[in-house]
Amino acid sequence: MSNTLELAKDLIGRASVTPEDAGCQALMQQRLQAIGFTAEDLPFGEVKNFWARRGNSAPLVVFAGHTDVVPTGPLEDWTSDPFQPEIRDGMLYGRGAADMKGSLAAMITACETFTEAHPDHQGSIGFLITSDEEGPSINGTVKVVQHLVENGVQIDMCLVGEPSSTRQLGDMVKNGRRGSLNGKLTVHGKQGHVAYPHLAVNPIHLAAPALAELAAIEWDQGNDHFPPTSFQVSNIHSGTGAENVVPGELQAMFNLRYSTELTEQQIRERVCEVLDSHGLNYNIDWRLSGEPFLTPEGELLDAAQRAIREVAAIETELSTSGGTSDGRFIAPTGAQVLELGPVNATIHQVNECVAVESLDRLSDIYTVMLRNLLT
């Protein structure tokens, strides 16, 4: 059994459902300290985080990731225990295999391989690890980044181990992400009897045309790096549960995944213009999950493309698709940020799995990237 596979199995075997860490970070720190890293625990609230570093000079190349995983779902739907890693037909099964304990294992073994070959490498290597990526993301990476900035630590390049590949390892890397803006809309009406609608104000009837208009808007056409902005209603709730009562209010939750063609403020203003045009009595609670970011051509992207070409013998595709990641908290510091990890076909699903042979190749890609950047 390879070192990467063995470590991945050890990490998967720890039931670290967000925000739990279940000892994963202690195991990682132990391996890193053995090869010359200094490690610092940075807990915030109930969330465990750590920062580790080897070297004191620039450039600082950081591996970022999370030890927490999403809940398993119905255990009876799994072919094997999600926290008892099992290999079947060349695939490693278990919760977190692809998202992202396989990547964490590959990061560790890549650093072990690289530092053994280059004990006096240039620059520095860092690890920024949280147990809050799959949760509310309040006390995780965002707090660690704030701590690092306050202490004068400048991350130059950051490699996030999120599962970026689609069909085979390395066929896609994420060099940016769309912004994500959430809104919780409350439309106020007047409760009454359905038989006397003139004495009531139905917020469902009032809100429906406005939501339909928001959903039909062409917010932008995207650009060379981002698809067009999208508006999606994710939840609607109204009513008392009775058939004969006009509800007094409606609540709707919505999300916009937006490109660099728009700003958060522009979106807010456009949404309110539409709602105002329908004469609604409403209020909105806004929550910004992250602003869009893009890592252009540069040292990090070049190192990744060269490493994938050398190890996997393919050309990688650049993408900003998908959801958000903790890269959104790191990019605003001025760091180049790239996401590179295994195939994402089974992430968050029952019977999550990753190809066994891809784990060693991912470790090799990370190793070559370190060689390209720090020698």
Secondary structure, 3 states (H helix, E strand, C coil): CCHHHHHHHHHHCCCCECCCCCCHHHHHHHHHHCCCCEEEECCECCECEEEEEECCCCCEEEEEEECCECCCCCHHHCCCCCCCCEEECCEEECCCHHHHHHHHHHHHHHHHHHHHHCCCCCCEEEEEEECCCCCCCCCCHHHHHHHHHHCCCCCCEEEECCCCECCCCCCEEECEECEEEEEEEEEECECEECCCHHHCECHHHHHHHHHHHHHHCCCCCCCCCCCCCEEEEEEEEECCCCCCEECCEEEEEEEEEECCCCCHHHHHHHHHHHHHHCCCCEEEEEEEEECCEECCCCHHHHHHHHHHHHHHCCCCEEECCCCCCCHHHHHHHCCEEEECCCECCCCCCCCCEEEHHHHHHHHHHHHHHHHHHHC
